[in-house]
Amino acid sequence: MAMKPADFKRWRKGLGLSQKEAAEMLGLKRRMVQYYEKGQRDGKKVGVPKIVRLACYALADGVADYGGPPKPKRAAKPEKRV
């Protein structure tokens, strides 16, 4: 289900972010945030890409950054019997 322009704006305002702050957190230019909130760019429809929607979800859930999955713990090597 795609995020509507009003949903995107509600997400930003719900976190108490300015357009500039939201853009910085999402790695976007402020102008793109404006396009997503308006739902159009140069008279053409603009949707919020899935990657941005997922980033919005993560930020709303308190995830500021993601460095990948944790390294697996190595099992202790069994001791050799002599």
DSSP file (Angstrom, degrees, kcal/mol; ACC not computed):
  #  RESIDUE AA STRUCTURE BP1 BP2  ACC     N-H-->O    O-->H-N    N-H-->O    O-->H-N    TCO  KAPPA ALPHA  PHI   PSI    X-CA   Y-CA   Z-CA
    1    1 A M              0   0    0      0, 0.0     2,-0.1     0, 0.0     0, 0.0   0.000 360.0 360.0 360.0 124.1    0.0    0.0    0.0
    2    2 A A        -     0   0    0      1,-0.1     2,-0.5    51,-0.0    48,-0.0  -0.355 360.0-114.1 -74.3 149.9    1.5    3.3   -1.1
    3    3 A M        -     0   0    0     45,-0.4    45,-0.7    -2,-0.1    -1,-0.1  -0.725  31.2-138.7 -83.0 127.3    2.0    6.2    1.2
    4    4 A K     >  -     0   0    0     -2,-0.5     4,-2.3     1,-0.1     3,-0.4  -0.468  23.9-107.6 -82.6 157.9   -0.1    9.2    0.3
    5    5 A P  H  > S+     0   0    0      0, 0.0     4,-2.3     0, 0.0     5,-0.2   0.893 122.0  51.2 -52.5 -42.9    1.2   12.7    0.4
    6    6 A A  H  > S+     0   0    0      1,-0.2     4,-2.4     2,-0.2     5,-0.1   0.860 108.6  52.3 -64.5 -34.7   -0.9   13.5    3.5
    7    7 A D  H  > S+     0   0    0     -3,-0.4     4,-2.4     2,-0.2    -1,-0.2   0.903 108.8  50.0 -66.2 -41.1    0.5   10.4    5.2
    8    8 A F  H  X S+     0   0    0     -4,-2.3     4,-2.2     2,-0.2    -2,-0.2   0.927 112.6  46.1 -63.5 -44.9    4.0   11.5    4.5
    9    9 A K  H  X S+     0   0    0     -4,-2.3     4,-2.8     1,-0.2     5,-0.3   0.901 111.6  51.9 -64.9 -40.9    3.4   14.9    5.9
   10   10 A R  H  X S+     0   0    0     -4,-2.4     4,-2.4     2,-0.2    -1,-0.2   0.878 108.2  52.6 -62.9 -38.0    1.6   13.4    9.0
   11   11 A W  H  X S+     0   0    0     -4,-2.4     4,-1.3     2,-0.2    -2,-0.2   0.952 112.3  44.9 -59.8 -49.7    4.7   11.1    9.5
   12   12 A R  H ><>S+     0   0    0     -4,-2.2     5,-2.3     1,-0.2     3,-0.5   0.940 117.0  43.2 -61.4 -49.6    7.0   14.2    9.5
   13   13 A K  H ><5S+     0   0    0     -4,-2.8     3,-1.3     1,-0.2    -1,-0.2   0.853 107.9  60.6 -67.1 -34.0    4.9   16.3   11.7
   14   14 A G  H 3<5S+     0   0    0     -4,-2.4    -1,-0.2     1,-0.3    -2,-0.2   0.809 107.2  45.8 -62.8 -29.6    4.2   13.4   14.0
   15   15 A L  T <<5S-     0   0    0     -4,-1.3    -1,-0.3    -3,-0.5    -2,-0.2   0.430 116.2-118.0 -90.2  -0.2    7.9   13.2   14.7
   16   16 A G  T < 5 +     0   0    0     -3,-1.3     2,-0.3    -4,-0.3    -3,-0.2   0.824  62.9 150.4  69.9  31.8    8.1   17.0   15.2
   17   17 A L      < -     0   0    0     -5,-2.3    -1,-0.2    -6,-0.1     2,-0.1  -0.745  43.3-135.1-101.3 143.7   10.5   17.4   12.2
   18   18 A S     >  -     0   0    0     -2,-0.3     4,-2.6     1,-0.1     5,-0.2  -0.394  37.0-103.5 -77.1 169.1   10.9   20.3    9.9
   19   19 A Q  H  > S+     0   0    0      1,-0.2     4,-2.4     2,-0.2     5,-0.2   0.906 124.8  51.3 -61.5 -39.5   11.1   19.5    6.2
   20   20 A K  H  > S+     0   0    0      2,-0.2     4,-2.3     1,-0.2    -1,-0.2   0.922 110.8  47.0 -63.7 -44.7   14.8   20.1    6.4
   21   21 A E  H  > S+     0   0    0      2,-0.2     4,-2.4     1,-0.2    -2,-0.2   0.908 112.3  49.9 -64.5 -42.2   15.3   17.8    9.4
   22   22 A A  H  X S+     0   0    0     -4,-2.6     4,-2.0     1,-0.2    -1,-0.2   0.915 110.4  50.9 -62.0 -42.6   13.2   15.1    7.7
   23   23 A A  H  X>S+     0   0    0     -4,-2.4     5,-3.0    -5,-0.2     4,-1.0   0.921 110.6  48.5 -61.5 -44.5   15.3   15.4    4.5
   24   24 A E  H  <5S+     0   0    0     -4,-2.3     3,-0.5     1,-0.2    -1,-0.2   0.911 112.0  48.7 -62.7 -42.8   18.5   15.1    6.5
   25   25 A M  H  <5S+     0   0    0     -4,-2.4    -1,-0.2     1,-0.2    -2,-0.2   0.835 116.5  42.8 -66.9 -31.9   17.3   12.0    8.3
   26   26 A L  H  <5S-     0   0    0     -4,-2.0    -1,-0.2    -5,-0.2    -2,-0.2   0.517 112.0-116.8 -91.5  -6.4   16.1   10.4    5.1
   27   27 A G  T  <5S+     0   0    0     -4,-1.0     2,-0.2    -3,-0.5    -3,-0.2   0.838  74.4 123.4  73.7  32.7   19.2   11.3    3.1
   28   28 A L      < -     0   0    0     -5,-3.0     2,-0.3    -6,-0.2    -1,-0.3  -0.697  68.0-101.3-117.7 169.5   17.2   13.5    0.7
   29   29 A K    >>  -     0   0    0     -2,-0.2     4,-1.3     1,-0.1     3,-1.1  -0.680  35.6-117.4 -85.2 149.1   17.1   17.0   -0.4
   30   30 A R  H 3> S+     0   0    0     -2,-0.3     4,-2.0     1,-0.3     5,-0.1   0.845 114.0  63.0 -57.0 -34.0   14.5   19.2    1.2
   31   31 A R  H 3> S+     0   0    0      1,-0.2     4,-2.3     2,-0.2    -1,-0.3   0.864  98.6  54.4 -60.7 -36.4   12.9   19.8   -2.2
   32   32 A M  H <> S+     0   0    0     -3,-1.1     4,-2.8     2,-0.2    -1,-0.2   0.891 105.2  53.2 -65.8 -38.5   12.1   16.0   -2.4
   33   33 A V  H  X S+     0   0    0     -4,-1.3     4,-2.2     1,-0.2    -1,-0.2   0.917 109.0  50.3 -60.6 -41.8   10.3   16.1    0.9
   34   34 A Q  H  X S+     0   0    0     -4,-2.0     4,-2.0     2,-0.2    -2,-0.2   0.912 110.2  49.5 -62.0 -42.7    8.3   19.0   -0.5
   35   35 A Y  H  X>S+     0   0    0     -4,-2.3     4,-2.9     1,-0.2     5,-0.8   0.925 110.9  49.3 -61.9 -45.0    7.5   16.9   -3.6
   36   36 A Y  H  <5S+     0   0    0     -4,-2.8    -1,-0.2     1,-0.2   -28,-0.2   0.882 112.5  48.1 -63.3 -37.6    6.4   13.9   -1.6
   37   37 A E  H  <5S+     0   0    0     -4,-2.2    -1,-0.2    -5,-0.2    -2,-0.2   0.836 117.4  41.4 -72.4 -31.8    4.2   16.1    0.6
   38   38 A K  H  <5S-     0   0    0     -4,-2.0    -2,-0.2    -5,-0.2    -1,-0.2   0.787 101.5-135.7 -83.0 -30.0    2.6   17.8   -2.4
   39   39 A G  T  <5S+     0   0    0     -4,-2.9     7,-2.3    -5,-0.2     2,-0.3   0.556  73.0  69.8  84.5   8.4    2.4   14.5   -4.4
   40   40 A Q  E   < -A   45   0A   0     -5,-0.8     2,-0.4     5,-0.3     5,-0.2  -0.996  55.6-160.2-155.4 158.4    3.6   16.1   -7.6
   41   41 A R  E >  S-A   44   0A   0      3,-2.9     3,-2.1    -2,-0.3    -9,-0.0  -0.978  83.8 -12.0-141.2 123.4    6.7   17.5   -9.3
   42   42 A D  T 3  S-     0   0    0     -2,-0.4     3,-0.1     1,-0.3    -1,-0.1   0.869 130.3 -53.1  52.1  40.7    6.4   19.8  -12.3
   43   43 A G  T 3  S+     0   0    0      1,-0.2     2,-0.4     0, 0.0    -1,-0.3   0.439 116.7 112.3  78.9  -0.6    2.8   18.9  -12.7
   44   44 A K  E <  S-A   41   0A   0     -3,-2.1    -3,-2.9     1,-0.0    -1,-0.2  -0.840  75.9-101.2-107.9 145.0    3.5   15.2  -12.7
   45   45 A K  E     -A   40   0A   0     -2,-0.4     2,-0.4    -5,-0.2    -5,-0.3  -0.347  36.7-165.9 -63.0 136.6    2.4   12.8  -10.0
   46   46 A V        -     0   0    0     -7,-2.3     2,-0.3   -11,-0.2    -1,-0.0  -0.995   0.0-162.5-128.1 128.1    5.2   11.8   -7.6
   47   47 A G        -     0   0    0     -2,-0.4   -43,-0.1   -43,-0.0   -11,-0.1  -0.716  29.9-104.5-104.9 159.9    4.9    8.8   -5.2
   48   48 A V        -     0   0    0    -45,-0.7   -45,-0.4    -2,-0.3     5,-0.1  -0.743  44.1-122.0 -82.2 118.7    7.0    8.1   -2.1
   49   49 A P    >>  -     0   0    0      0, 0.0     4,-2.4     0, 0.0     3,-0.6  -0.207  17.4-115.0 -62.1 152.6    9.4    5.3   -3.1
   50   50 A K  H 3> S+     0   0    0      1,-0.2     4,-2.7     2,-0.2     5,-0.2   0.866 115.4  56.6 -55.8 -39.8    9.3    2.1   -1.1
   51   51 A I  H 3> S+     0   0    0      1,-0.2     4,-1.8     2,-0.2    -1,-0.2   0.873 109.3  46.1 -63.3 -36.2   12.8    2.6    0.3
   52   52 A V  H <> S+     0   0    0     -3,-0.6     4,-2.5     2,-0.2    -1,-0.2   0.894 110.9  52.6 -72.2 -40.3   11.7    6.0    1.7
   53   53 A R  H  X S+     0   0    0     -4,-2.4     4,-2.1     1,-0.2    -2,-0.2   0.913 110.5  48.0 -60.4 -42.0    8.5    4.5    3.2
   54   54 A L  H  X S+     0   0    0     -4,-2.7     4,-2.4     1,-0.2    -1,-0.2   0.889 110.4  51.3 -66.1 -38.4   10.6    1.9    4.9
   55   55 A A  H  X S+     0   0    0     -4,-1.8     4,-2.7    -5,-0.2     5,-0.2   0.894 108.4  52.4 -64.7 -39.1   13.0    4.5    6.2
   56   56 A C  H  X S+     0   0    0     -4,-2.5     4,-2.5     2,-0.2    -2,-0.2   0.924 109.7  49.3 -60.4 -44.3   10.0    6.5    7.5
   57   57 A Y  H  X S+     0   0    0     -4,-2.1     4,-1.4     2,-0.2    -2,-0.2   0.925 112.1  47.7 -61.1 -45.8    8.8    3.4    9.3
   58   58 A A  H  <>S+     0   0    0     -4,-2.4     5,-2.7     1,-0.2     3,-0.3   0.926 112.7  48.0 -63.1 -45.5   12.3    2.7   10.8
   59   59 A L  H ><5S+     0   0    0     -4,-2.7     3,-1.4     1,-0.2    -1,-0.2   0.893 110.0  52.3 -63.8 -39.3   12.7    6.3   12.0
   60   60 A A  H 3<5S+     0   0    0     -4,-2.5    -1,-0.2     1,-0.3    -2,-0.2   0.793 108.3  52.6 -65.2 -27.0    9.2    6.3   13.5
   61   61 A D  T 3<5S-     0   0    0     -4,-1.4    -1,-0.3    -3,-0.3    -2,-0.2   0.384 126.0-101.4 -90.4   3.3   10.2    3.1   15.4
   62   62 A G  T < 5S+     0   0    0     -3,-1.4     2,-0.8     1,-0.3    -3,-0.2   0.545  75.9 139.1  92.7   7.4   13.3    4.8   16.8
   63   63 A V      < +     0   0    0     -5,-2.7    -1,-0.3    -6,-0.2    -2,-0.1  -0.782  22.0 175.1 -87.8 112.7   15.9    3.2   14.4
   64   64 A A        -     0   0    0     -2,-0.8     2,-0.3     1,-0.3    -1,-0.2   0.776  65.7  -5.9 -88.6 -29.0   18.4    6.0   13.6
   65   65 A D        -     0   0    0     -7,-0.1     2,-0.4    -6,-0.0    -1,-0.3  -0.979  58.0-142.8-159.8 162.1   20.8    3.9   11.5
   66   66 A Y        -     0   0    0     -2,-0.3    -3,-0.0    -3,-0.1     0, 0.0  -0.975   9.5-176.3-138.4 121.3   21.4    0.3   10.5
   67   67 A G        -     0   0    0     -2,-0.4    -1,-0.1     1,-0.4     0, 0.0   0.196  56.0 -93.2-101.1  15.2   24.9   -1.2   10.2
   68   68 A G        -     0   0    0      2,-0.0    -1,-0.4     3,-0.0     3,-0.1  -0.271  64.3 -37.4  97.1 172.4   23.8   -4.6    9.0
   69   69 A P  S    S-     0   0    0      0, 0.0    -3,-0.0     0, 0.0     2,-0.0  -0.306  72.5 -95.1 -68.8 154.0   23.1   -7.8   10.9
   70   70 A P        -     0   0    0      0, 0.0     3,-0.1     0, 0.0    -2,-0.0  -0.316  45.9 -97.2 -66.5 152.6   25.3   -8.7   13.9
   71   71 A K        -     0   0    0      1,-0.1     2,-0.1    -3,-0.1     3,-0.0  -0.459  45.2-106.3 -67.9 140.1   28.2  -11.0   13.3
   72   72 A P        -     0   0    0      0, 0.0     2,-0.3     0, 0.0    -1,-0.1  -0.402  34.3-112.3 -67.4 144.4   27.4  -14.6   14.1
   73   73 A K        -     0   0    0     -2,-0.1     2,-0.4     1,-0.1     0, 0.0  -0.587  30.4-124.1 -76.5 136.5   29.0  -15.8   17.3
   74   74 A R        -     0   0    0     -2,-0.3     2,-0.2     1,-0.1    -1,-0.1  -0.640  21.5-123.3 -82.3 135.7   31.6  -18.4   16.7
   75   75 A A        -     0   0    0     -2,-0.4     2,-0.1     1,-0.1    -1,-0.1  -0.517  34.6-100.1 -74.0 144.6   31.1  -21.7   18.5
   76   76 A A        -     0   0    0     -2,-0.2    -1,-0.1     1,-0.1     3,-0.0  -0.415  39.8-112.8 -65.3 138.8   34.0  -22.7   20.7
   77   77 A K        -     0   0    0     -2,-0.1    -1,-0.1     1,-0.1     2,-0.1  -0.520  34.6-109.9 -72.0 137.7   36.2  -25.3   19.0
   78   78 A P        -     0   0    0      0, 0.0     2,-0.2     0, 0.0    -1,-0.1  -0.406  35.7-108.6 -67.3 144.4   36.0  -28.7   20.7
   79   79 A E        -     0   0    0     -2,-0.1     2,-0.3     1,-0.1    -3,-0.0  -0.489  30.9-118.3 -74.2 142.8   39.2  -29.7   22.5
   80   80 A K        -     0   0    0     -2,-0.2     2,-0.5    -3,-0.1    -1,-0.1  -0.635  22.0-137.2 -81.5 136.6   41.2  -32.4   21.0
   81   81 A R              0   0    0     -2,-0.3    -1,-0.0     1,-0.1     0, 0.0  -0.801 360.0 360.0 -93.2 134.0   41.7  -35.6   23.1
   82   82 A V              0   0    0     -2,-0.5    -1,-0.1     0, 0.0    -2,-0.0   0.402 360.0 360.0-105.8 360.0   45.1  -37.0   23.1
